[in-house]
């Protein structure tokens, strides 16, 4: 552990060994994988590690003992330069070296496209096949969105992103770029789940191929998608992304115009190499405001 760069600490969890997922392997098998690295032609041992967060340091920022205590902006420099900050710097340095050596790319290429043991039976039912944009990007049966009504299928999944160190679970819904005949299903998901934020991470077209159907009207137009009426109130364009404010109305609920809360849609330019870091930062900041 002391010879690793950066060093391992007690409580750190090894996730990958030379790109191999060890989550389902025994302790003896993990030890064997580590020893086997000495026999490879590179003799390199690359570990992907989930760092243990030092909760005692975090609590100094998020759980002050009294209202009279100073906030984090006024903390002395010695406290800000804590072990927690060093761990972040070490992680960034590890990422930099991984990119230079190609280890990170190798690990990414080893990720499975479909998780073993999870079925996609519903997506392959004949009446649902034309609702999938791609044949190999399908929602899992166990986590797929089930629509209310006779047609319950949409190519969409619940996604939970756990952050064990702080006990937070970020919950998302991931969908494919809607097809012309699935826009009504898309807006039904928005309505059923009372969503107020849509983040679009694809362009409508790429190299002459359609990647996503435009499922919203241009301002100030109104369009109907099945039983839903969508109005685009405003559109704010920046170099890197577009923010649109919309109102969705369910025209079938008691024959009245039941309005949902505003939906902010961010369309991000997917040519990442053409977008500076500040634009990416501003995009993320705007998403969280």
NORVEN-V252039 format. One record per backbone hydrogen bond with DSSP energy under -0.5 kcal/mol. NH is the residue of the N-H (numbers start at 0). CO is the residue of the C=O. If there is no record, write none. Layout:
NH CO
NH CO
This chain:
3 0
7 0
11 8
12 49
13 11
14 47
15 47
16 19
17 15
17 45
19 16
21 14
24 21
29 25
30 26
31 27
32 28
33 29
34 30
35 31
36 32
36 33
37 34
38 35
39 36
45 43
46 44
47 15
48 46
49 12
50 48
52 50
54 52
56 53
57 53
58 54
59 55
59 56
60 57
61 57
62 58
68 65
73 70
74 71
78 75
79 75
80 76
81 79
85 81
86 82
87 83
88 84
89 85
90 86
91 87
92 88
93 89
94 90
95 91
96 92
97 93
98 94
99 95
100 96
101 97
102 97
103 97
105 101
106 102
107 103
108 104
109 105
110 107
117 114
118 116
123 119
123 120
124 121
127 124
128 124
128 125
130 127
131 128
132 130
136 133
137 135
140 118
142 139
143 139
144 155
146 144
146 151
151 149
153 144
155 153
156 173
157 142
158 171
160 158
160 169
161 159
162 167
165 162
166 162
167 162
169 160
170 168
171 158
173 156
175 154
181 178
182 178
185 181
186 182
187 183
188 184
189 185
190 186
191 187
192 188
193 190
194 189
197 263
199 197
199 265
200 198
205 208
208 205
210 203
211 203
212 177
214 212
219 231
220 217
222 229
224 227
227 224
228 248
229 222
229 227
230 246
231 220
232 230
232 244
233 244
235 242
236 234
237 240
241 266
242 235
243 241
243 264
244 233
245 262
246 230
248 228
249 257
250 226
250 248
251 226
252 249
253 251
255 252
257 249
257 255
258 256
259 247
262 245
263 195
263 261
264 243
264 262
265 197
265 263
266 241
266 264
267 199
267 265
268 239
271 269
273 270
274 271
279 275
280 276
281 277
282 278
283 279
284 280
285 281
286 282
287 283
288 285
